[in-house]
Amino acid sequence: MLKRYLGLSLLAFLVITGLAGTVHNTAISKPERKTALGLLKESRNEVINSVKDLSLHQLNFKSIKDQNSVKQIIFQIAATEKNLWQTFKSAMDGQDTPDRRKEIKLSDTQLIHLIENEEADFKMGTTQKEDFNSYKSIQEALQSFKSLRAAHIKYMKSSTEDLRNHVVEMPFGYIDCYQLCLLMGAYSNYLVEKIERLKTDPRFPKS
């Protein structure tokens, strides 16, 4: 699973780069690029595999009244990918804000741990229910997600932009645009964990 990958990769990354709040060299290093690409690719695969071979009955199953179904979680994944990238582009298209780096309190590793816990939806606050209900089908949502994630992976492979000196404010605090890329992967992984829990419900349809 992705969390095993993160444990090793981000531990090595933390040793090399230290806390995000203390970064002085704002160019993306090879370890940083490798970490972000690994997270984006692995979490993309987790999303796709989480719904592989599921029936319509399984996709629409809800464990508790008003809780999201697998289908709705996929809608949320797709909508969040779009919304977070819009936040990213808006920040990168604007002026760099190195003076705001002092506001960043989370290291890259701490950020991922924060997003992967049970309160991630509350801490994110970026995707409204009407956003992820805008898709007509799970196929449409998956295609949107895969297309967007492919573009984001391509960007991370070649970007030479100063991601560390463009800072954005999220509901849980300030992060830089490199961390925002990490957040996209971590949050989709968090939502996949919700899908996997649904699939372990004793009442989850067998087919």
C-alpha positions as CSV (number, residue, x, y, z in Angstrom):
1,M,0.0,0.0,0.0
2,L,1.0,3.6,-0.5
3,K,1.6,4.3,3.2
4,R,4.5,1.8,3.3
5,Y,6.0,3.6,0.3
6,L,5.6,7.0,2.1
7,G,7.2,5.8,5.3
8,L,10.5,4.9,3.6
9,S,10.5,7.6,1.0
10,L,9.6,10.5,3.2
11,L,11.9,9.4,6.0
12,A,14.8,9.6,3.5
13,F,13.6,12.9,2.1
14,L,13.3,14.4,5.6
15,V,16.9,13.5,6.4
16,I,18.1,15.2,3.2
17,T,16.0,18.3,3.2
18,G,14.9,18.9,6.8
19,L,11.8,20.8,7.8
20,A,9.8,22.6,5.0
21,G,9.6,25.7,7.2
22,T,13.4,26.0,7.2
23,V,14.1,25.6,3.5
24,H,16.5,28.2,2.0
25,N,17.3,26.7,-1.4
26,T,13.9,27.0,-3.2
27,A,14.9,25.0,-6.3
28,I,13.3,21.6,-6.5
29,S,16.0,19.0,-5.7
30,K,16.1,15.5,-7.2
31,P,15.0,13.9,-3.9
32,E,12.0,16.3,-3.7
33,R,11.0,15.7,-7.3
34,K,11.3,11.9,-6.8
35,T,9.2,12.0,-3.6
36,A,6.4,14.1,-5.3
37,L,6.4,12.0,-8.4
38,G,6.3,8.8,-6.4
39,L,3.4,10.0,-4.3
40,L,1.4,11.3,-7.3
41,K,1.9,8.1,-9.3
42,E,1.3,5.7,-6.4
43,S,-1.8,7.4,-5.2
44,R,-3.2,7.6,-8.8
45,N,-2.8,3.8,-9.0
46,E,-4.5,3.3,-5.7
47,V,-7.5,5.3,-6.8
48,I,-7.8,3.3,-10.0
49,N,-7.4,0.0,-8.3
50,S,-9.8,0.8,-5.5
51,V,-12.8,0.6,-7.9
52,K,-11.5,-2.1,-10.3
53,D,-14.2,-4.7,-11.1
54,L,-16.8,-3.2,-8.7
55,S,-20.4,-3.6,-9.7
56,L,-22.9,-0.7,-9.8
57,H,-24.5,-2.1,-6.7
58,Q,-21.1,-2.0,-4.9
59,L,-20.3,1.5,-6.2
60,N,-23.6,2.8,-4.8
61,F,-23.4,1.1,-1.4
62,K,-23.5,3.3,1.7
63,S,-22.5,1.9,5.1
64,I,-24.3,4.6,7.2
65,K,-27.2,6.8,6.1
66,D,-25.9,10.0,4.4
67,Q,-22.3,8.7,4.2
68,N,-20.7,8.8,0.8
69,S,-20.8,5.8,-1.4
70,V,-17.7,4.6,-3.3
71,K,-19.0,6.4,-6.4
72,Q,-19.4,9.7,-4.5
73,I,-15.9,9.3,-3.0
74,I,-14.5,9.0,-6.5
75,F,-16.4,12.1,-7.5
76,Q,-14.8,13.9,-4.5
77,I,-11.3,12.7,-5.5
78,A,-11.8,14.1,-9.1
79,A,-13.3,17.4,-7.9
80,T,-10.5,17.9,-5.3
81,E,-7.8,17.2,-7.8
82,K,-9.3,20.0,-10.0
83,N,-9.8,22.4,-7.2
84,L,-6.4,22.0,-5.6
85,W,-4.7,22.5,-9.0
86,Q,-6.6,25.7,-9.5
87,T,-5.3,26.9,-6.2
88,F,-1.8,25.8,-7.2
89,K,-2.0,27.6,-10.6
90,S,-3.4,30.8,-9.1
91,A,-0.5,30.9,-6.6
92,M,2.1,30.2,-9.2
93,D,0.7,32.8,-11.6
94,G,1.0,35.4,-8.9
95,Q,4.0,37.0,-7.3
96,D,6.3,34.8,-5.3
97,T,5.9,35.4,-1.5
98,P,9.1,34.4,0.2
99,D,8.3,36.6,3.2
100,R,5.4,34.3,4.0
101,R,7.6,31.2,4.4
102,K,7.9,32.0,8.0
103,E,4.2,31.2,8.3
104,I,4.8,27.6,7.3
105,K,4.7,25.4,10.4
106,L,4.5,21.9,8.8
107,S,7.3,19.9,7.3
108,D,6.5,17.9,4.2
109,T,6.2,14.7,6.3
110,Q,4.0,16.4,8.9
111,L,1.7,17.7,6.2
112,I,1.1,14.2,4.8
113,H,0.5,12.7,8.2
114,L,-2.0,15.6,8.9
115,I,-4.0,14.9,5.7
116,E,-4.0,11.1,6.2
117,N,-5.7,11.2,9.6
118,E,-9.4,10.9,10.3
119,E,-10.1,14.7,10.3
120,A,-8.7,15.4,6.9
121,D,-12.0,16.4,5.4
122,F,-12.5,19.0,8.1
123,K,-8.9,20.3,7.7
124,M,-9.1,20.5,3.9
125,G,-12.3,22.4,3.4
126,T,-11.6,22.7,-0.3
127,T,-14.3,20.7,-2.0
128,Q,-18.0,21.3,-1.5
129,K,-20.6,18.6,-2.0
130,E,-22.1,20.3,-5.0
131,D,-18.6,20.1,-6.7
132,F,-18.3,16.3,-6.5
133,N,-22.0,15.8,-7.4
134,S,-21.4,17.6,-10.7
135,Y,-20.2,14.4,-12.5
136,K,-22.7,12.4,-14.5
137,S,-21.0,9.1,-14.0
138,I,-18.1,7.4,-12.2
139,Q,-16.5,6.9,-15.6
140,E,-16.6,10.7,-16.2
141,A,-15.1,11.4,-12.8
142,L,-12.3,8.8,-13.2
143,Q,-11.4,10.1,-16.6
144,S,-11.2,13.6,-15.3
145,F,-9.0,12.5,-12.4
146,K,-6.7,10.4,-14.6
147,S,-6.3,13.2,-17.2
148,L,-5.6,15.8,-14.5
149,R,-3.2,13.6,-12.6
150,A,-1.3,12.8,-15.8
151,A,-0.9,16.5,-16.4
152,H,0.3,17.1,-12.9
153,I,2.8,14.3,-13.0
154,K,4.1,15.7,-16.3
155,Y,4.5,19.1,-14.7
156,M,6.4,17.7,-11.8
157,K,8.8,15.8,-14.0
158,S,10.0,18.9,-15.8
159,S,9.1,22.0,-13.8
160,T,11.9,24.4,-12.9
161,E,9.6,26.9,-11.2
162,D,10.2,28.2,-7.7
163,L,7.6,26.2,-5.9
164,R,9.0,26.8,-2.5
165,N,8.6,30.6,-2.6
166,H,5.0,30.6,-3.6
167,V,3.0,30.2,-0.4
168,V,-0.7,29.5,-0.1
169,E,-3.1,29.6,2.9
170,M,-5.1,26.4,3.5
171,P,-7.8,25.9,6.2
172,F,-5.1,24.1,8.3
173,G,-2.3,26.7,7.8
174,Y,0.2,27.9,5.3
175,I,2.0,25.6,2.9
176,D,4.2,26.2,-0.2
177,C,3.3,25.1,-3.7
178,Y,5.6,22.0,-3.6
179,Q,3.7,20.9,-0.5
180,L,0.5,21.5,-2.3
181,C,1.5,18.9,-4.9
182,L,2.2,16.5,-2.1
183,L,-1.2,17.3,-0.6
184,M,-2.9,16.3,-3.8
185,G,-1.5,12.8,-3.6
186,A,-1.9,12.5,0.2
187,Y,-5.6,13.5,0.1
188,S,-6.5,11.2,-2.7
189,N,-4.8,8.4,-0.7
190,Y,-6.9,9.4,2.4
191,L,-10.1,9.1,0.3
192,V,-9.0,5.7,-1.0
193,E,-8.7,4.6,2.6
194,K,-12.3,5.5,3.0
195,I,-13.2,3.3,0.0
196,E,-11.3,0.4,1.4
197,R,-13.1,0.7,4.7
198,L,-16.4,0.7,2.9
199,K,-15.4,-2.5,1.2
200,T,-14.7,-4.2,4.5
201,D,-18.2,-3.5,5.8
202,P,-20.0,-6.8,6.5
203,R,-23.0,-5.6,4.5
204,F,-20.9,-4.6,1.5
205,P,-22.4,-6.4,-1.5
206,K,-20.6,-9.5,-2.7
207,S,-21.2,-8.5,-6.3
